[in-house]
Amino acid sequence: MKMDILPAALKTQAALDTLVSESGKVHFGHFNGPVQSLGVEHFNYTNVMDKPAGRLAKHFHFKQFQFVSVLTPRFLIGVAIADIRYAASGFCYLYDIEDNKLVETSWLKPISLGCTMAPSPWEGCSSLGGAGGKISMEIKAGVWQLRIATKQVSAELTLASVSLPMAMCSPTGYSGWIYTQKHNALEVQGSLVINQEAQDLEHALAGYDFSAGFMRRETSWRWASINGRLGDSLFGLNLAAGVNETGFNENVFWLDGERYLLGPVHFDFTRSVCEQNWQISSQDGKVALTFSPLNKRQERLNLGLLKSNFRQYIGHFNGQIEDAKGRVHRLDNVLGLTEDHYALW
């Protein structure tokens, strides 16, 4: 396994057996690998008056979501499962790069009926389905397997990697925490059939997101993700603002198996003008990107006490990123994703 390159101020810890110890202590920071157990049962969750939260509060305030994207020369697939306790939702979209056309299947389950979620990023299975098909993400010893059965897509895929993921935990709100694990530029093995036609996976790449914890009830985030190539090199990118910013952040890129943690970034765009370019930059000048949207998957849910305003864009990135060694990596029309999401959950 290649060593990761880190700025001097960004240190990582060894991967943990349990995120929350039996004494109730939550371990914060960056880790060199997945935690094997979240240890939610050990967490001493309190309210804002420092009183122990009840069982129902601890249950309903815990949120979890997982996302996988798969890129082939012709198609991009996005698959998500989210369990917010009051409800579970999921989607699988298929984006045709040549025709700039997006079709999707989605599900919404009250009280999370029929939804299962992996208890950790090391082992377990998450699944959701109903009318239109089924999706599942199974994790075995940290290795992700994706299964899709919809009208347009049939897939049994394994996401292969020899590099380190971005794994971190940060405080949220008054007494909460969130564990986030992401990994991009993963090679893909298995079988993929789109519109009844088998796809060649030789050049396919994928990325995943595992996030879980006691998040703020009202939250929002901006996000960018790439699974691609810079010349002959495999390149993965994850940038975000709005959630993991309490002492740590989740900004990172991978180049040929080396992981480079980055500093905070800012997303500058006009929400009311969907076709306008985004500017994504860091104060230290190491990140300077322009994102040009081509298409999007969007959903607005207003259920009173629960609200979601979700937009995930597909488009091209241009610009540059500088690593900790001072080397500049230039992006020229690299396909990827951005996201703008508001949630009241």
C-alpha positions in Angstrom: 0.0 0.0 0.0 1.3 3.4 -0.9 1.9 6.0 1.8 -0.4 9.0 1.8 1.0 12.5 1.6 -0.2 14.9 4.2 0.3 18.6 4.9 2.3 19.1 8.1 -0.8 20.3 10.1 -3.0 17.3 9.1 -2.1 14.2 11.0 -3.9 10.8 10.9 -4.5 8.1 13.5 -4.4 4.3 13.1 -7.7 2.7 12.1 -9.9 1.9 15.1 -11.7 -1.2 16.2 -14.5 1.0 17.7 -15.2 4.6 17.1 -17.0 5.1 20.4 -15.3 3.3 23.3 -17.1 1.3 26.0 -16.6 4.3 28.3 -18.6 6.4 25.8 -15.7 8.4 24.5 -15.9 9.4 20.8 -12.6 9.4 18.9 -12.3 12.4 16.6 -9.9 13.0 13.7 -8.6 11.3 10.6 -8.0 7.6 10.5 -5.8 5.4 8.2 -8.6 3.0 7.4 -12.2 2.1 8.2 -13.4 1.7 11.8 -14.7 -1.8 12.3 -17.5 -0.7 14.6 -19.2 2.6 15.2 -20.0 1.7 18.8 -23.2 3.7 18.8 -24.5 1.6 21.7 -21.8 3.0 23.9 -22.4 6.7 23.1 -23.8 8.8 26.0 -26.1 11.0 24.0 -27.2 14.1 25.9 -29.6 17.0 25.2 -28.6 20.7 25.3 -29.2 20.9 29.0 -26.6 18.0 29.6 -29.3 15.5 30.5 -29.2 12.0 29.1 -31.3 11.8 25.9 -34.0 9.1 26.0 -34.0 6.0 23.9 -36.4 7.4 21.3 -34.3 10.6 20.9 -31.1 8.5 20.5 -32.8 6.3 17.9 -34.5 9.0 15.8 -31.6 11.5 15.9 -29.1 9.0 14.4 -28.9 9.4 10.6 -27.1 7.3 8.0 -26.6 7.4 4.3 -24.6 5.7 1.6 -23.8 6.6 -2.0 -22.0 4.9 -4.8 -21.2 6.3 -8.2 -19.9 4.3 -11.1 -18.4 5.8 -14.3 -17.9 4.1 -17.6 -16.9 5.7 -20.9 -20.6 6.0 -21.9 -22.6 6.1 -18.6 -22.6 7.4 -15.1 -24.6 5.7 -12.4 -25.5 7.2 -9.0 -27.0 5.0 -6.3 -28.0 6.2 -2.8 -29.7 4.9 0.4 -30.6 7.2 3.3 -32.2 6.2 6.6 -33.3 9.2 8.7 -35.4 7.0 11.0 -38.7 8.8 10.2 -38.3 7.6 6.6 -35.9 5.9 4.3 -35.3 7.0 0.7 -33.1 5.9 -2.2 -32.5 6.3 -5.8 -30.7 4.9 -8.8 -30.1 7.1 -11.8 -28.5 6.4 -15.1 -26.9 9.2 -17.0 -26.1 8.8 -20.7 -22.9 10.9 -21.3 -23.3 11.0 -25.1 -26.9 11.9 -25.2 -26.9 14.1 -22.0 -30.0 12.2 -20.8 -30.8 11.1 -17.2 -33.4 8.5 -16.1 -34.0 7.4 -12.5 -35.8 5.0 -10.2 -36.5 6.3 -6.6 -38.1 5.0 -3.4 -39.5 6.5 -0.3 -40.4 4.3 2.7 -42.2 5.8 5.8 -40.6 4.8 9.2 -37.8 3.2 7.1 -40.0 0.1 6.4 -38.1 -2.5 4.3 -34.8 -0.6 4.6 -31.7 -2.2 6.0 -28.4 -0.3 6.8 -24.9 -1.6 7.3 -24.0 -1.0 11.0 -20.4 -0.1 10.1 -18.1 0.7 7.1 -16.3 -2.5 7.7 -19.1 -5.1 7.6 -22.8 -5.2 6.7 -25.4 -4.8 4.1 -27.7 -1.9 3.1 -30.6 -2.4 0.9 -33.8 -0.8 -0.3 -36.3 -1.6 -3.0 -39.9 -1.8 -4.1 -41.8 -0.9 -7.3 -39.2 -0.5 -9.9 -36.5 -2.7 -8.5 -33.9 -3.0 -5.7 -30.5 -1.7 -4.8 -28.0 -3.0 -2.2 -24.5 -2.2 -1.0 -22.7 -5.0 0.9 -19.5 -4.4 2.7 -17.2 -7.4 3.5 -14.0 -6.6 5.5 -14.1 -3.1 4.1 -14.6 -4.1 0.5 -17.8 -2.7 -1.2 -20.1 -4.7 -3.4 -22.9 -3.0 -5.3 -26.0 -4.7 -6.7 -28.6 -3.0 -8.9 -31.8 -4.5 -10.3 -33.9 -1.8 -12.1 -35.5 -1.5 -15.5 -32.4 0.1 -17.0 -29.6 -1.3 -15.0 -28.5 -4.8 -13.8 -25.3 -4.9 -11.9 -23.2 -7.0 -9.6 -20.0 -5.0 -8.9 -17.0 -5.1 -6.6 -15.1 -1.8 -5.9 -11.4 -2.7 -5.7 -8.7 -0.7 -4.1 -5.2 -0.9 -2.7 -5.2 2.7 -1.4 -6.4 4.4 1.8 -9.9 5.8 2.1 -10.6 9.2 3.7 -12.1 8.2 7.1 -12.8 10.8 9.8 -15.0 11.8 12.7 -15.9 15.3 13.7 -18.2 16.9 16.4 -21.6 18.2 15.2 -24.0 20.5 17.1 -23.8 20.5 20.9 -23.3 16.8 21.6 -23.4 14.9 18.3 -20.8 13.5 16.0 -20.6 12.3 12.4 -18.3 9.6 10.9 -17.6 10.0 7.2 -15.7 7.6 5.0 -15.2 8.2 1.3 -13.0 6.6 -1.4 -12.7 7.6 -5.1 -11.0 6.3 -8.2 -11.7 2.7 -7.4 -11.4 0.1 -10.1 -14.6 -1.9 -10.8 -15.0 -5.7 -11.2 -18.0 -7.8 -12.0 -20.9 -7.5 -14.4 -22.9 -4.5 -15.6 -25.8 -4.6 -18.0 -27.4 -1.3 -19.2 -30.5 -1.4 -21.3 -29.9 -5.1 -21.9 -26.4 -4.5 -23.2 -23.3 -5.8 -21.4 -20.8 -3.1 -20.5 -17.0 -3.4 -20.7 -15.6 -2.6 -17.2 -11.9 -2.2 -18.2 -12.0 1.6 -17.9 -14.8 1.8 -15.3 -14.2 3.7 -12.0 -16.2 4.1 -8.9 -16.4 5.9 -5.6 -18.4 5.5 -2.4 -19.6 7.5 0.6 -20.5 6.1 4.1 -21.8 8.7 6.5 -23.5 8.1 9.9 -24.0 9.8 13.2 -25.9 12.3 15.3 -26.1 15.2 12.8 -27.6 18.6 13.2 -31.4 18.5 12.7 -31.2 21.4 10.2 -28.2 21.0 8.0 -26.9 21.7 4.5 -23.9 20.9 2.5 -22.1 21.5 -0.8 -20.1 18.6 -2.3 -17.9 17.8 -5.3 -16.7 14.3 -6.4 -14.6 12.9 -9.2 -13.7 9.4 -10.4 -11.5 9.9 -13.4 -8.2 10.1 -15.0 -5.6 12.8 -15.5 -3.6 11.6 -18.4 -2.5 8.0 -17.5 -3.1 8.5 -13.8 -6.1 7.5 -11.8 -7.6 10.6 -10.1 -10.2 10.8 -7.3 -11.5 13.9 -5.6 -13.8 14.6 -2.6 -14.5 18.2 -1.5 -17.3 19.4 0.8 -18.4 22.3 2.9 -21.2 22.6 5.5 -20.9 19.4 7.7 -17.5 18.2 8.6 -15.8 21.4 9.6 -15.4 21.4 13.4 -11.7 21.0 13.7 -11.4 18.6 10.7 -12.6 18.4 7.1 -13.1 15.7 4.5 -11.3 17.3 1.6 -9.0 14.9 -0.2 -7.8 13.7 -3.5 -6.2 10.5 -4.7 -3.6 10.2 -7.5 -2.5 6.7 -8.4 -3.2 5.3 -5.0 -1.7 8.2 -3.0 -4.0 10.1 -0.7 -3.6 13.8 -0.3 -5.6 15.6 2.5 -6.5 19.2 1.7 -7.6 22.2 3.7 -11.0 23.9 3.8 -12.7 24.9 0.5 -15.4 27.4 -0.5 -18.2 26.8 -3.1 -19.3 29.9 -4.9 -22.4 29.5 -7.2 -25.8 31.1 -7.7 -28.5 28.7 -6.5 -31.3 30.3 -8.7 -29.2 29.9 -11.9 -28.8 26.1 -12.3 -26.7 26.4 -15.5 -24.2 28.8 -14.1 -20.6 27.7 -13.4 -19.5 26.9 -9.9 -16.2 28.2 -8.5 -14.6 25.9 -5.9 -11.5 27.3 -4.2 -9.3 27.2 -1.1 -7.9 30.1 0.8 -4.4 28.7 0.5 -4.7 28.6 -3.3 -4.1 24.9 -3.6 -7.6 24.3 -5.0 -8.9 26.4 -7.9 -11.6 24.7 -9.9 -14.5 25.6 -12.1 -17.5 23.3 -12.5 -19.8 23.5 -15.5 -23.1 21.6 -15.0 -24.6 19.6 -17.8 -27.5 17.8 -16.1 -28.9 17.1 -12.6 -30.9 14.8 -10.4 -33.2 16.9 -8.1 -35.9 16.2 -5.5 -37.8 18.5 -3.2 -39.8 17.0 -0.3 -41.8 19.1 2.1 -43.3 16.9 4.8 -43.8 19.6 7.5 -41.4 18.6 10.2 -39.2 16.9 7.6 -37.8 18.7 4.5 -35.3 18.0 1.8 -34.1 20.1 -1.1 -31.6 18.0 -3.1 -29.8 18.8 -6.3 -26.9 16.6 -7.6 -25.3 18.0 -10.8 -23.3 16.2 -13.4 -20.7 18.2 -15.3 -17.1 19.0 -16.1 -14.3 20.3 -13.9 -11.5 22.5 -15.1 -8.7 24.1 -13.1 -5.9 22.8 -10.9 -5.1 21.3 -7.5 -1.7 21.5 -5.8 -0.5 18.7 -3.6 1.6 18.8 -0.4 4.8 18.4 -2.5 4.0 21.6 -4.5 3.1 19.7 -7.7 0.2 21.1 -9.7 -2.3 18.7 -11.2 -4.4 20.2 -14.0 -8.0 19.2 -14.8 -9.3 19.6 -18.3 -13.0 18.8 -18.8 -13.0 16.0 -16.2 -16.5 14.6 -15.7 -17.7 14.6 -12.1 -20.5 15.5 -9.6 -21.4 18.4 -7.4 -24.3 18.6 -4.9 -26.3 21.2 -3.1 -28.5 19.8 -0.3 -30.7 21.2 2.5 -32.2 18.8 5.1 -34.5 19.2 8.0 -34.5 15.8 9.6 
